Amino acid sequence: MYFNETHEAFRASVKRFVDREINPNMDEWEEKTVPLHDLFKKMGDLGFLGIRYDRKYGGQGLDYWYETVLLEEIGHIRGMGVPTAIAVQTNMATPAIAAFGSEYLKESYLKPAITGDMVSAIAVTEPDAGSDVFAIQTKAVKKDGYYLLNGSKTFITNGTQADFLTLLARTGGEGYHSFGLFIVPTDLEGFHVNKKLDKVGLRSSDTAELFFEDVKVPEENLIGDDREGFIYQMQQFQHERFATLPGTCAAVQDMIDMTVDYLRQRVVFGKPLITKQVLRHRLAGWVTRNEALKQLTYHIVRKKMEGQDATKEVSMGKLLAGQLISEVATGCLQMFGGMGFMNETLISRYFRDTRILSIGGGADEVMLEIIARIEGF
Ligand SMILES: Cc1cc2nc3c(=O)[nH]c(=O)nc-3n(C[C@H](O)[C@H](O)[C@H](O)COP(=O)(O)OP(=O)(O)OC[C@H]3O[C@@H](n4cnc5c(N)ncnc54)[C@H](O)[C@@H]3O)c2cc1C
């Protein structure tokens, strides 16, 4: 009902790429981290990094349905570190450049991000400010021809490999109108990657702590107005949060499929485990909730296609996705028994990787707060 032949042909090409170029490398990348320049160049050559972006900058000029197809198919990657790294490039660090950036920024940063010649990262979170974005302390002070940047950012995905950061900093002024969103090239003097962080999951992606000491960011690297960065970032978060939904549906389905295969062949008390009604019902409940999440996702796409605001639905989807994917990963691992706790069993990777979804990009409680506010209570 939602996808036509052209969508399905596109889906097949992304699937082929995932099966050939990504999944066979996942075990190695879990150990060594995904080499993003290499991967993004290949994806850029195939047009996968600029689905919705203007053809003028190397994009495909397609719509949200095609973006959904891409996000669904990268959701089938065997582990969530690489889909996260890709989504940073397509849905987290670049939407604000496309929406509010100058021609110069689009030519110099959006275009190479789309072609895969540059790796990007989104730098909002700081050691003392995560959920409360308003509390960030990194400062960009306007000087003659540049902004002087001082501060630090943490938990930055793609942070050790990025060529540029889309970075939120305080610029002075009142209330929410006191932030600028900047494109910060990582070869500027005064920028340091303090360290690559050691994480529970998403081990194939790199996550870094970054420092800025008197970094001179050229004034043309400011996105839009230097008082409106907070507003731009709130809009950019909508693309980020939406990006988690299609991939969650795909990963939940994959976890269920691999668990059903195991339950069919694992004999306990003289019968395959799949014959136990309590397990079959648990699986059926997850399939049901995953279908509901998928339908909410498609409803959001329809709203976006109509140009309607979908903040409430995206927040609901992000909340549901984080809760469902963690429950399914934990529950499926339980059904694998001791084998589920072995690193050689793929479900153990999902168990580690899925936990972040209820925290990153706005924790569950932040989503609930947004929903409550929109509901008016
Ligand atoms: C692997 C990983 C990758 C990340 N990638 C990036 C990135 O690329 N760029 C970037 O900028 N950031 C990134 N982050 C940061 C992420 O977005 C933050 O961790 C997240 O927003 C939560 O912020 P915090 O960690 O400071 O938790 P805190 O803000 O300290 O919150 C702690 C907990 O308190 C609860 N809480 C928060 N607010 C409320 C509330 N209003 N009511 C009730 N409870 C509440 C929540 O349960 C929350 O988990 C990443 C984080 C991780 C772990």
The ligand as an SDF file (V2000), in Angstrom:
LIG
                    3D

 53 58  0  0  0  0  0  0  0  0999 V2000
   26.4950    6.0970   22.4040 C   0  0  0  0  0  0  0  0  0  0  0  0
   26.0430    7.5120   22.4580 C   0  0  0  0  0  0  0  0  0  0  0  0
   26.0870    8.2900   21.3230 C   0  0  0  0  0  0  0  0  0  0  0  0
   25.7060    9.6300   21.3720 C   0  0  0  0  0  0  0  0  0  0  0  0
   25.8490   10.4120   20.2460 N   0  0  0  0  0  0  0  0  0  0  0  0
   25.6780   11.7580   20.3600 C   0  0  0  0  0  0  0  0  0  0  0  0
   26.0170   12.6250   19.2720 C   0  0  0  0  0  0  0  0  0  0  0  0
   26.4440   12.1760   18.2050 O   0  0  0  0  0  0  0  0  0  0  0  0
   25.8730   13.9560   19.4490 N   0  0  0  0  0  0  0  0  0  0  0  0
   25.4170   14.5050   20.6210 C   0  0  0  0  0  0  0  0  0  0  0  0
   25.3060   15.7160   20.7040 O   0  0  0  0  0  0  0  0  0  0  0  0
   25.0760   13.6980   21.6570 N   0  0  0  0  0  0  0  0  0  0  0  0
   25.2030   12.3520   21.5610 C   0  0  0  0  0  0  0  0  0  0  0  0
   24.9020   11.5370   22.6250 N   0  0  0  0  0  0  0  0  0  0  0  0
   24.3690   12.1270   23.8460 C   0  0  0  0  0  0  0  0  0  0  0  0
   22.9240   11.7630   24.1520 C   0  0  0  0  0  0  0  0  0  0  0  0
   22.0530   12.4300   23.2910 O   0  0  0  0  0  0  0  0  0  0  0  0
   22.7060   12.0880   25.6390 C   0  0  0  0  0  0  0  0  0  0  0  0
   23.4070   11.1030   26.3780 O   0  0  0  0  0  0  0  0  0  0  0  0
   21.2530   12.1080   26.0100 C   0  0  0  0  0  0  0  0  0  0  0  0
   20.6110   13.2290   25.4600 O   0  0  0  0  0  0  0  0  0  0  0  0
   21.0520   12.1440   27.5440 C   0  0  0  0  0  0  0  0  0  0  0  0
   21.8230   13.1500   28.1200 O   0  0  0  0  0  0  0  0  0  0  0  0
   22.7660   12.8180   29.3700 P   0  0  0  0  0  0  0  0  0  0  0  0
   23.5720   11.6330   29.0380 O   0  0  0  0  0  0  0  0  0  0  0  0
   23.4810   14.0520   29.7430 O   0  0  0  0  0  0  0  0  0  0  0  0
   21.7700   12.4010   30.5260 O   0  0  0  0  0  0  0  0  0  0  0  0
   21.1030   13.4080   31.5700 P   0  0  0  0  0  0  0  0  0  0  0  0
   20.5980   14.6090   30.8930 O   0  0  0  0  0  0  0  0  0  0  0  0
   22.0360   13.5770   32.7030 O   0  0  0  0  0  0  0  0  0  0  0  0
   19.8640   12.5470   32.0560 O   0  0  0  0  0  0  0  0  0  0  0  0
   20.0400   11.3320   32.7880 C   0  0  0  0  0  0  0  0  0  0  0  0
   18.7240   10.6080   32.8240 C   0  0  0  0  0  0  0  0  0  0  0  0
   17.7930   11.3800   33.5570 O   0  0  0  0  0  0  0  0  0  0  0  0
   16.4920   11.1680   33.0750 C   0  0  0  0  0  0  0  0  0  0  0  0
   15.8860   12.4660   32.7340 N   0  0  0  0  0  0  0  0  0  0  0  0
   16.3820   13.4350   31.9500 C   0  0  0  0  0  0  0  0  0  0  0  0
   15.5270   14.4440   31.8350 N   0  0  0  0  0  0  0  0  0  0  0  0
   14.4430   14.1300   32.6080 C   0  0  0  0  0  0  0  0  0  0  0  0
   13.2110   14.7680   32.9050 C   0  0  0  0  0  0  0  0  0  0  0  0
   12.8940   15.9580   32.3670 N   0  0  0  0  0  0  0  0  0  0  0  0
   12.3370   14.1280   33.7210 N   0  0  0  0  0  0  0  0  0  0  0  0
   12.6390   12.9290   34.2650 C   0  0  0  0  0  0  0  0  0  0  0  0
   13.7870   12.2670   33.9850 N   0  0  0  0  0  0  0  0  0  0  0  0
   14.6710   12.8590   33.1930 C   0  0  0  0  0  0  0  0  0  0  0  0
   16.6210   10.2890   31.8220 C   0  0  0  0  0  0  0  0  0  0  0  0
   16.3060    8.9560   32.1580 O   0  0  0  0  0  0  0  0  0  0  0  0
   18.0770   10.3940   31.4550 C   0  0  0  0  0  0  0  0  0  0  0  0
   18.5570    9.2230   30.8100 O   0  0  0  0  0  0  0  0  0  0  0  0
   25.2340   10.1830   22.5920 C   0  0  0  0  0  0  0  0  0  0  0  0
   25.1630    9.3870   23.7370 C   0  0  0  0  0  0  0  0  0  0  0  0
   25.5900    8.0800   23.6890 C   0  0  0  0  0  0  0  0  0  0  0  0
   25.5650    7.2760   24.9610 C   0  0  0  0  0  0  0  0  0  0  0  0
  1  2  1  0
  2  3  1  0
  2 52  2  0
  3  4  2  0
  4  5  1  0
  4 50  1  0
  5  6  2  0
  6  7  1  0
  6 13  1  0
  7  8  2  0
  7  9  1  0
  9 10  1  0
 10 11  2  0
 10 12  1  0
 12 13  2  0
 13 14  1  0
 14 15  1  0
 14 50  1  0
 15 16  1  0
 16 17  1  0
 16 18  1  0
 18 19  1  0
 18 20  1  0
 20 21  1  0
 20 22  1  0
 22 23  1  0
 23 24  1  0
 24 25  2  0
 24 26  1  0
 24 27  1  0
 27 28  1  0
 28 29  2  0
 28 30  1  0
 28 31  1  0
 31 32  1  0
 32 33  1  0
 33 34  1  0
 33 48  1  0
 34 35  1  0
 35 36  1  0
 35 46  1  0
 36 37  1  0
 36 45  1  0
 37 38  2  0
 38 39  1  0
 39 40  1  0
 39 45  2  0
 40 41  1  0
 40 42  2  0
 42 43  1  0
 43 44  2  0
 44 45  1  0
 46 47  1  0
 46 48  1  0
 48 49  1  0
 50 51  2  0
 51 52  1  0
 52 53  1  0
M  END
$$$$
